[in-house]
Amino acid sequence: MTTDSPLLDIDAVTVPVDDLDSGLRFYRDALGHTVLWRNDVIGQAGLRVGSGNAEIVLTTRQRYEPNWLVSSIDTCIARFVAHGGRVVEEAAEIPVGRVAVVEDPFGNPLVIVELSKGSYQPDGTVVPMA
């Protein structure tokens, strides 16, 4: 077993919704999750899950899948490719860092997220890394 795994933690699970307001009525109002941030430009809203750092990210543009926090997108991609995985979507800049999609040798997609620029605030703005 290795202790230098590129997958550090679950960042979020994206949950597709028809529109953010409908999604919030269910996940916030009916289920009681607290809204952490909302960004209508990218069609997403993040909600707290329990007492951990993982989020439910309601999305109008993505599919249902896990998002994994990594310290380096490039290192993670290199490890996946070196061991039989593949890149599904190349690394791209996002307001809080970078994101890419890789696939393991079994065909499972994993969204990998590098929070190198900051974090979202409740109003959807980004607080830069200190």
Residue, then its C-alpha position, 0 to 999 in steps of 0.5 A: m500500500t502506498t501513502d502518497s496517493p494523489l487522491l486526497d479526499i472527496d471534494a464534492v459529488t455533483v448532482p445534476v438538476d434542471d435548475l438551481d432554484s428547484g435543486l435548492r428547494f429540494y436539497r436545502d429546503a426539504l433535506g436541510h443542507t446549508v448553502l455554502w456558495r452559489n454561482d449562476v454563471i457556471g450553473q452550480a451551488g455548493l451545499r454542506v454535507g454533515s460536518g466534513n469538508a465534502e459538498i453536494v454541488l448542484t449543477t445544471r451542466q454536469r453529470y452525477e459523479p464524484n469530485w476528488l481533491v488532489s494537490s496537483i492535477d498534473t501529478c495525478i494525471a501522470r499517475f493515472v496514465a502511467h498505470g492504465g488510466r486515461v485523460v477524458e478531459e484535459a486540465a482546465e482553469i476554474p475560478v478556484g483552481r484547475v479541474a480535469v476528468v480522468e478514467d481508471p482502467f475499468g472505465n470509471p470517470l473521476v473528476i479531479v480538482e486542484l484548489s490552488k486559487g482559493s475557495y468559493q464564498p456564499d455569494g459565489t465570489v472566490v477568496p484567493m489562497a493566503 
